[in-house]
C-alpha cells in the first residue's frame, strides 16, 4: 500500500461540470479534496462545502475545507486548511478540527506552523504554474531540503502533473496537490 497521498485542489473556473460531480469522478484517484473557493461568501462556501462533503463521502475522499472555519464546523467537516497568516492568528480556535493544514512558502513558516500545531503543510510553488504567473518555482531540490527539515507531512503544490508527480515523491514529499489535472 502506497502512503503517498494525492490532494485535488478545487477551482470551479477550470471545471466544466458541477463540483460535486467532479468529486465523484475523482473516486479512487485522490485521497483528499481541498475546497479552496476563496472568492465565495461564507454562506455560498458553506452551501458548496455541504454538497462537496456529500460527494466526498460517496466517493471515499476526505473533504478539507479552506479558510472558512465556521462554515466547516457547521457542516461537521473535521479537516481545515488555512493560509499561514490566518493559521497563526486562529490556531487557538482550531481545537475542534482533527486535521489542520497550512500553506507555507518558506522553511521558517513551516517551522512556525509545525511548532504551533499544524498537522501538515503544503509547500509551493514547486514548478511554474499558470495559477501564479511570475512566481519563481522552488524546484525539487528545495522541496527535498524542506521535507528533510520538517517533522510533519509536506504536500508539494504548484505545477504538479501526472508527468512530474514522481519527482516530488522522490524528493520526499508525503503527497502532491494538483488543481488543473483534477479539475478538467
C-alpha positions in Angstrom: 0.0 0.0 0.0 1.4 3.4 -1.0 1.4 6.1 1.6 1.9 8.9 -0.9 -1.3 10.9 -0.9 -3.0 12.9 -3.7 -4.9 16.1 -3.0 -7.3 17.6 -5.6 -7.5 21.4 -5.1 -10.8 22.8 -6.4 -11.1 25.5 -9.0 -14.6 25.9 -10.3 -13.2 28.1 -13.1 -11.4 25.2 -14.6 -14.1 22.6 -14.0 -16.6 22.0 -16.9 -19.2 20.4 -14.6 -20.7 21.0 -11.2 -18.0 20.5 -8.5 -19.8 17.6 -6.7 -19.9 15.7 -10.0 -16.2 16.3 -10.4 -15.6 15.0 -6.9 -17.4 11.8 -7.9 -15.2 11.4 -11.0 -12.1 11.6 -8.7 -13.1 8.5 -6.7 -10.1 6.1 -6.4 -7.7 8.8 -7.8 -7.4 11.1 -4.8 -7.3 10.8 -1.1 -8.3 14.4 -0.2 -10.4 17.1 -1.8 -9.4 20.6 -0.8 -12.3 23.0 -1.4 -10.4 26.2 -2.0 -13.1 28.5 -3.4 -11.9 31.7 -1.6 -13.9 34.1 -3.7 -17.2 32.9 -2.4 -19.1 34.5 0.5 -19.2 32.3 3.6 -22.8 31.4 3.0 -22.0 30.4 -0.6 -19.0 28.5 0.5 -21.0 26.6 3.2 -23.6 25.5 0.7 -21.0 24.3 -1.8 -19.0 22.6 1.0 -22.1 20.7 2.2 -22.6 19.5 -1.4 -18.9 18.6 -1.8 -18.9 16.8 1.5 -21.8 14.5 0.4 -19.9 13.7 -2.8 -16.7 13.1 -0.9 -18.4 10.7 1.4 -19.9 8.8 -1.5 -16.5 8.6 -3.2 -14.4 7.7 -0.2 -12.5 11.0 -0.3 -11.7 13.2 2.7 -13.0 16.8 2.4 -10.7 19.6 3.6 -12.4 22.9 3.9 -10.3 26.1 3.2 -10.3 29.4 5.1 -14.0 29.3 6.3 -13.6 27.7 9.7 -17.1 28.4 11.0 -18.7 27.1 7.8 -16.6 23.9 8.1 -17.6 23.4 11.7 -21.3 24.0 10.9 -21.3 21.2 8.3 -19.3 18.9 10.5 -16.1 18.9 8.4 -13.2 17.9 10.7 -10.4 19.0 8.3 -9.4 22.6 7.7 -6.6 24.3 5.6 -5.5 27.9 6.1 -3.0 30.3 4.7 0.0 30.9 7.0 -1.2 34.3 8.5 -4.7 33.0 9.2 -3.4 29.9 10.9 -1.1 31.9 13.1 -4.0 34.2 14.2 -6.6 31.5 14.5 -4.7 28.5 15.8 -6.2 28.6 19.3 -9.7 28.3 17.7 -8.9 25.2 15.7 -9.1 22.6 18.5 -12.3 21.0 17.1 -10.5 20.1 13.8 -8.8 16.7 13.7 -6.7 17.7 10.6 -5.2 21.2 10.3 -3.2 22.1 7.2 -1.3 25.3 6.3 0.0 26.8 3.1 3.7 27.8 3.5 6.3 29.2 1.2 9.5 29.2 3.4 11.2 26.9 5.9 10.7 29.5 8.6 6.9 29.5 8.0 6.9 25.7 8.0 8.8 25.5 11.3 6.4 28.1 12.9 3.2 26.3 12.0 4.7 22.9 12.9 5.5 24.2 16.4 2.0 25.8 16.6 0.2 22.5 16.0 -0.3 22.1 12.2 -0.7 18.5 11.1 0.6 19.1 7.6 1.8 21.8 5.3 1.5 22.5 1.6 4.8 23.9 0.2 4.7 25.9 -3.1 5.2 26.6 -5.9 7.4 23.6 -6.8 7.1 24.1 -10.6 5.9 27.0 -12.7 2.2 27.3 -12.7 -0.4 29.3 -14.6 -2.2 29.8 -11.3 0.5 32.1 -10.1 2.2 33.6 -13.1 5.6 35.0 -12.4 6.1 33.2 -9.1 9.5 31.6 -9.2 9.4 27.8 -9.0 11.2 26.3 -5.9 12.2 23.1 -7.7 12.6 19.6 -6.4 16.0 20.2 -4.7 14.5 22.9 -2.5 11.5 20.6 -1.8 13.8 17.8 -0.8 15.7 20.0 1.6 12.4 21.4 3.0 11.0 17.8 3.6 14.1 16.7 5.4 13.8 19.6 7.9 10.1 19.1 8.7 8.6 16.5 11.1 5.1 16.8 9.7 3.9 15.7 6.3 4.7 18.0 3.4 2.5 18.1 0.4 4.0 19.6 -2.8 1.9 22.2 -4.6 2.3 24.2 -7.8 2.5 23.0 -11.4 2.3 19.3 -10.5 1.0 17.0 -13.2 0.9 13.3 -13.9 4.2 13.6 -15.7 6.2 15.2 -12.9 4.4 13.9 -9.8 7.1 11.1 -9.3 9.7 13.9 -8.9 8.0 15.3 -5.8 7.6 11.8 -4.5 11.3 11.1 -5.0 12.1 14.4 -3.2 10.4 13.1 -0.1 7.0 14.8 -0.2 4.2 12.9 1.6 2.0 13.7 -1.4 1.1 16.0 -4.2 -1.6 18.7 -4.7 -2.9 19.1 -8.2 -5.5 21.5 -9.4 -5.6 21.7 -13.2 -5.2 18.0 -13.8 -8.0 17.1 -11.4 -10.5 19.8 -12.3 -10.8 19.0 -16.0 
